Amino acid sequence: MLRKEVEISIRTLQWKCIESRADNKRLYYGRFILSPLMKGQADTIGIAIRRALLGEIYGTCITRVKSEKVLHDYSNIAGIEESVHEILMNLKEIVLQSNLYGTRDASICVKGPRCVTAQDIIPPPSVEIVDTTQHIATLTEPIYFCIGLQIERNRGYRMKIPNNAQKGSYPIDAVFMPVRNANYSIHSYGNGNEKQEILFLEIWTNGSLTPKEALHEASRNLIDLFIPFLHAEEQDINFEDNQKKATLPLFTFHDGLAKLRKNKKEIALKCIFIDQSELPSRTYNCLKKSNIHTLLDLLNKSQEDLMQIEHFRIEDLKEILNILQKHFVIDLPKNHFSI
């Protein structure tokens, strides 16, 4: 019954973009809704998708600057208004778009006096500059401004390593994240068990992709992270305790019980969690609230103990006893004094 309700809920879920705008070339905004969701689902989805938006989407940026004329990254160069540090910070803000793998080289070589912008960057064929008007430096004298750039595609944020600068080569803090910010909010409606939720999701991007594209990519990456669990029965995991190993298939309750019948050791009992069983969700929630997480926790309780749990019913006890009898051929004692 529970599975049917979940399937029906999934089939009726709908999402929609309710607002989309481009404030400038480097700031896109989108607002989306997803509904109807059961109570608690909006928070689960909101937390996961926000983390995926901020940490799982790949972006492209400049990660290193090469110049033989620069003594160190806090020096000044005659004929240039900005310090080397300010130029590095301006290069850090350049927004790039690409599907490249690994690193590529780019360059800038211009003669002053003039303003140097992102338009002066000579990128590799696989890289595009989102906003060519981004400022880099101001040349106040007729000098040559020639530097090499290293461009990389990755995800997240990578701080430059102190003292990692080589002669004529200076690293930059790499901000690969194309999503500048992401927030979510929840609107609840209905009463009691019929209560439902609407998830509102806001996304700001740097212009290298739209909020809708970011949402699609984050969703795909999030799904990819969970795919191994769908094939968990094909994988093994080793648990070690007191230099003794028990190998149990990951998230396969019935195979775990088969091994347990042959060797009912405490290590094996600790390795099987009650959420791997076929318990109804209501019974499972009652056990979890009473800090019963593993099969060992459950077998350390008596029938009398379980009936003391708040909201626990005789039907729940019968369900547990049926499972234990079916897979273990054992019963829980009626009380702690039973043998």
CORTANOR-V621897 format. One record per backbone hydrogen bond with DSSP energy under -0.5 kcal/mol. NH is the residue of the N-H (numbers start at 1). CO is the residue of the C=O. E is the energy in kcal/mol with one decimal. If there is no record, write none. Layout:
BEGIN
[[NH:CO:E] [NH:CO:E]]
END
This chain:
BEGIN
[[5:1:-2.0] [6:2:-2.1] [7:3:-2.3] [8:4:-2.4] [9:5:-2.2] [10:6:-2.4] [11:7:-2.1] [12:8:-1.3] [13:9:-0.5] [13:10:-0.9] [14:35:-3.2] [16:33:-1.9] [18:16:-0.7] [18:31:-2.3] [19:31:-1.4] [21:29:-2.5] [23:21:-0.6] [23:27:-1.7] [24:27:-1.3] [27:24:-1.5] [28:205:-1.8] [29:21:-3.0] [30:203:-2.2] [31:19:-2.7] [32:201:-3.0] [33:16:-2.3] [34:199:-1.9] [35:14:-2.4] [37:197:-2.3] [39:195:-0.7] [41:38:-2.1] [42:38:-0.6] [44:40:-1.5] [45:41:-2.6] [46:42:-2.8] [47:43:-2.4] [48:44:-1.7] [49:45:-2.9] [50:46:-1.9] [51:47:-1.9] [52:48:-2.1] [53:49:-2.4] [54:50:-2.0] [55:51:-2.0] [56:52:-2.3] [59:154:-3.3] [60:96:-0.6] [61:152:-2.2] [63:150:-2.7] [64:150:-1.1] [65:170:-2.7] [66:148:-3.1] [67:168:-2.1] [70:67:-0.8] [71:69:-0.5] [75:72:-1.7] [80:77:-1.9] [81:138:-2.6] [84:75:-2.4] [87:83:-2.0] [88:84:-2.3] [89:85:-2.1] [90:86:-2.1] [91:87:-2.3] [92:88:-1.7] [93:89:-0.9] [93:90:-0.5] [94:91:-1.0] [96:60:-0.9] [96:94:-0.6] [97:128:-2.5] [99:126:-0.7] [104:151:-2.7] [106:149:-2.6] [107:122:-1.2] [108:147:-2.4] [110:145:-2.0] [112:143:-2.8] [113:139:-0.6] [114:139:-1.3] [116:137:-3.5] [117:115:-0.6] [118:134:-1.9] [119:132:-1.6] [120:117:-1.9] [121:118:-1.4] [122:107:-3.4] [123:121:-0.9] [127:124:-1.9] [128:97:-2.8] [130:95:-2.1] [130:128:-0.6] [131:95:-0.6] [134:131:-1.3] [136:116:-2.8] [137:116:-1.5] [139:114:-3.2] [140:79:-2.5] [140:138:-0.6] [141:79:-1.0] [143:141:-2.6] [145:110:-3.4] [146:144:-0.7] [147:108:-2.4] [148:66:-3.0] [149:106:-3.0] [150:64:-2.5] [151:104:-3.4] [151:149:-0.5] [152:61:-2.4] [153:102:-1.1] [154:59:-2.4] [156:57:-0.6] [158:174:-2.8] [164:161:-1.6] [166:169:-1.4] [169:166:-2.5] [170:65:-3.3] [172:63:-2.4] [174:158:-2.9] [175:173:-0.7] [176:156:-1.7] [176:174:-0.8] [177:156:-0.8] [180:178:-0.7] [180:204:-1.7] [181:204:-1.4] [183:202:-2.1] [185:200:-2.4] [187:198:-2.4] [189:196:-2.6] [194:191:-1.9] [195:192:-1.5] [196:189:-3.1] [197:37:-2.6] [198:187:-2.5] [199:34:-2.7] [200:185:-3.1] [200:198:-0.5] [201:32:-2.9] [202:183:-3.1] [203:30:-2.7] [204:181:-2.6] [205:28:-2.0] [206:178:-2.4] [207:209:-0.6] [214:210:-2.5] [215:211:-2.3] [216:212:-2.1] [217:213:-2.5] [218:214:-2.7] [219:215:-2.1] [220:216:-2.2] [221:217:-2.6] [222:218:-2.2] [223:219:-2.3] [224:220:-2.3] [225:221:-1.3] [226:222:-0.8] [226:223:-0.9] [227:223:-1.1] [228:224:-0.5] [229:226:-1.0] [230:226:-0.7] [230:227:-1.4] [231:227:-0.7] [231:228:-0.9] [232:229:-1.2] [234:231:-1.7] [235:232:-1.9] [237:248:-1.3] [239:246:-1.3] [241:244:-2.3] [244:241:-1.4] [246:239:-1.8] [248:237:-1.6] [248:246:-0.6] [250:232:-0.6] [250:235:-1.2] [252:249:-1.1] [253:251:-0.5] [256:252:-1.9] [257:253:-2.2] [258:254:-1.9] [259:255:-1.8] [260:256:-1.9] [261:257:-2.0] [262:258:-0.9] [263:259:-1.7] [265:263:-2.0] [269:265:-1.9] [270:266:-2.1] [271:267:-0.8] [271:268:-0.6] [272:268:-0.6] [272:269:-0.8] [273:271:-0.6] [274:293:-2.4] [276:273:-2.0] [277:274:-1.4] [284:280:-2.5] [285:281:-2.5] [286:282:-1.8] [287:283:-2.1] [288:284:-2.4] [289:285:-2.1] [290:286:-0.8] [290:287:-0.8] [291:288:-1.8] [292:287:-2.3] [293:291:-0.8] [295:269:-0.8] [295:272:-2.7] [296:269:-1.1] [298:294:-1.7] [299:295:-2.5] [300:296:-1.1] [301:298:-1.6] [303:333:-3.3] [304:334:-1.6] [306:302:-2.1] [307:303:-2.0] [308:304:-0.6] [308:305:-1.0] [309:306:-1.6] [312:309:-1.8] [317:313:-1.7] [318:314:-2.2] [319:315:-1.9] [320:316:-2.0] [321:317:-2.6] [322:318:-2.2] [323:319:-1.7] [324:320:-2.5] [325:321:-2.4] [326:322:-2.2] [327:323:-2.4] [328:324:-2.3] [329:324:-1.0] [329:325:-0.5] [330:324:-1.0] [338:335:-1.7]]
END
